[in-house]
Amino acid sequence: MSVFPMLSGAGEDEPMPSHIYFDFFGTLVRYDPSILPRAFNAPLEFARRASTRVGQAEADALWTRAWDELDSAAHRSGRECSMLQIASRYWELLGSPTIGEGELARLAREYLAVWSAQVAPATGVRTCLQDLCADHVLSVVSNTHDAALVPRLLRELQLDTYFDRVFTSIELGWRKPHRQIFRMVLDAHGIAAQDADIRGPQAVGMRACYVGARERGREPVSLAQLPGVVRGA
């Protein structure tokens, strides 16, 4: 979802927003949200290095359980969990076997390397960003379990030069749609926002556009259409 501040003076004379905040996964890039391993099964290889008698099916089940436990808790509380915490919970579910120093960080790193290999730019993203960055400050606000992941992917996909800032849930401590993450993002740019009793970006007075696959009750705006929507064309 792409979001930008709702400025004062609503109506025909409402000024154009100066800052645009983009979601990353599903908006700027295409990706597979599945958490199970692909070409290289990092959780299974971790279990083998720890000398546990765990096959692929059990490793997959335990990895999914670790992920679901922490991700569900983060969703309920709004407080983000880290990739290292997920790896640590998986290790506990394996029975806390003896492992070498740095093995949990290695598991997290290897898993993310395989998972992120299939991430690709969304259709029309470069044209959209080139258009909007000419007269707006662009930033990314993304949920992620790893602080380095989104900046790395932006660099690898050569999209980083369009953005002023990258805000991640793991660094700010709150995940979308909790209103606190949006308050912190606006504070970082010195933008005032009015409170409202609705979810996500609108909860802090931000206008929001949905960019992504069509869903029931949500008609998306394409990246090709977004500059015109922002400018009221």
N, C-alpha and C positions, 0 to 999 in steps of 0.2 A: 504494500500500500504506500502511495506517495502522499505526504502530508505537508501542508504549509500553513503559516500563521493566518488566522482570521484577524485582519487589521480593523481598526476603528472606522466608523463612518460607513456602515453597511448600506448597501443600496447601489444605485446607478453610479454614484460618485465615489464608491469605495476604491481606495488606491490599490495599485497592483502590489502583491506581496513581494517583499525584497529577498526573503529566504525560502528555499524549498528543501524539504527533508524527505529523502527517499528511503524506503525499505530496500533491502538488498536481495534476499532470497525470494524468488518468485516475481520480483519486479524488475530489477536491473539484470538479473541472471536467471537462466533456466537451471533446474536442479531436480534430483530425485530425493525426496524427503525420507526414503527408507533408511533405517539405522543399521540394518544387517550388512555384513561385509560383502565386498564384491570380489575382485580378482585376487586380492590378498586378504586372508582372514586374520587380521591383527589380534583379535581376542583369542582365537584358537592357537596362534603361534605363541602368544604370551603364556597360555596355559601349558603348552609343551615345554617352553623354556623353564617353567616353574616345576616341571616333572610331575604334573597332575595327570591322572587317568581320565581325561575328559575328551570325548569325541566332538565332532563338529556340531551335531544337533544339540548336545548339552551346552556347549560353549555359546552357541547362538541364543539358546534359551536364557542362559544366565546373563549374557550381555544385554539382551532385551529387557530382562527383569531389572537389572541395575539401572539402565537408562530410564525405564518407565517409572521406577520408584522416585528417582531424583527429579526427573522432568515434571512428573505429576505434582510433587511437593512444591516445585518452583512455580508451576502454574497456579496453584492454590494461594500461595503466599505473595507472588509477584517478585520474589527474590530469586535472582538467577543462580544456577549451579554451574560449576566448572567441569570441563572435560576431565580434569585430574580427579575430581570427586567421583565422577562416573566410573573411571578406571579403578579407583580405590574401592568402590562398592562392589565392582565385579570381582576384584581380588578377594574381598571378604566372602563373597558367595562361592568362590572356589575353595574356601576353607582356609584362607590366609596362609598360603604356602610360603616357604622361604624364597625370597627373590633378591636379586642383586640391586645395588644402589642405582637409581635412575630408571628402573624397569617400568614403573607406572607412567612416568613421563614418556618413555619410549612407546608404550602401548598407545597413549593418547596421540602422540605424534604420527605413528604409523597408521592408526585408524583414520585420522583426518586427512593424511596424504592420499589414501585410496578413495575416501568418501568424496573429497573435493575435486578429484581428477575429472569427474564428469560435468562439473559446473561450466556453463557456457553463457556468453552474452545473450540477453534477450533480443528479439527481433526489433530493430529500429532504435536500439539504445544509444548508439553513438550520435546519430542525427539529432535525437531528442536532447541529449546532454549538451551538444555543441550549440544548439539553438538557445536553450535556457540559460547556460552559463554566461552568455553574452550580456545579460542584464539582471541576473539573479545570483545570489550566493547559494551554492548547492552543498548539501551535506548528506551523509548516510546515517540512518538510525536503525540498527539491526539487532535482533536477538541472536545471540551466539554463545556457545559454551567455551569459546577460546578467543582470547583478545587479539591474537595475531592473524586469525583466519581471514576475516573480511578485508583488512588492509592488504594482506598478501594476495588475495584473489583479485582485488582491484588493480594491483600492480601487474600481475601476470596477464590480466585481460586488457591492460593498457587503458583503464578507465579512471585511474587515480588522479590524473591531472585536472579533471573536471570538478573535483570536490575540495571544499575548504576544510571540512572536518569529517571525521568518522567517529560516530558515537556507538558503542556497543553495550549491550545489557550486562555482560560480564564485568566490564570496567566500571559502569555506573551503579551496578548492584541490583538494578530493577529491570524487569523485562516488560515489553509491550504485551498487553495493552494497558498496563498500570500507568495511571496518570503521572506518577512521580518521575518516570523516565523522561516524559515530555517536558515537565517543569524544569528538570535539570538541563535538558538540551536548550530550551529557550533562555534559561539563565546564563548559559555559557556564551550566548550571543547577545545578551543584554536586551532580550525581547520580552516585553510585558504581555501577558495573556490573561484574559478574563476567565474566571472559574465558571464551570457549567456542570450540571449534574448528569453527565452522560459519559460514555466510555471513551477510552483511548485518547487520541489527539484532540477530539472535540471536547473532552472533559477539561481541557485547559484552554479552550477558546481557539482551537486551530481548525481550519477548514481542511477536510480530507477528501482525497480522490482514491478510489480503488483501482489499482492496476494489477491485472493478473487474469487467471482463467475465469470464465463466466460461472457464477454460482447462483443458486436459487435466491432471489431477493436482492442480488447485487449485480448490477450491470457494469462491467469494467470500462475504464477509459484506456485506450491503447497509448503506447508511448508516442506514436505518431500524432495522436490527438492532444496529448497533454500540454504542449506549449500553447495551443489555442485556448484550452480550458483555463490555464493559469492567467493568460492575458485577457480573458473574457471575449475572445474573438468568436 
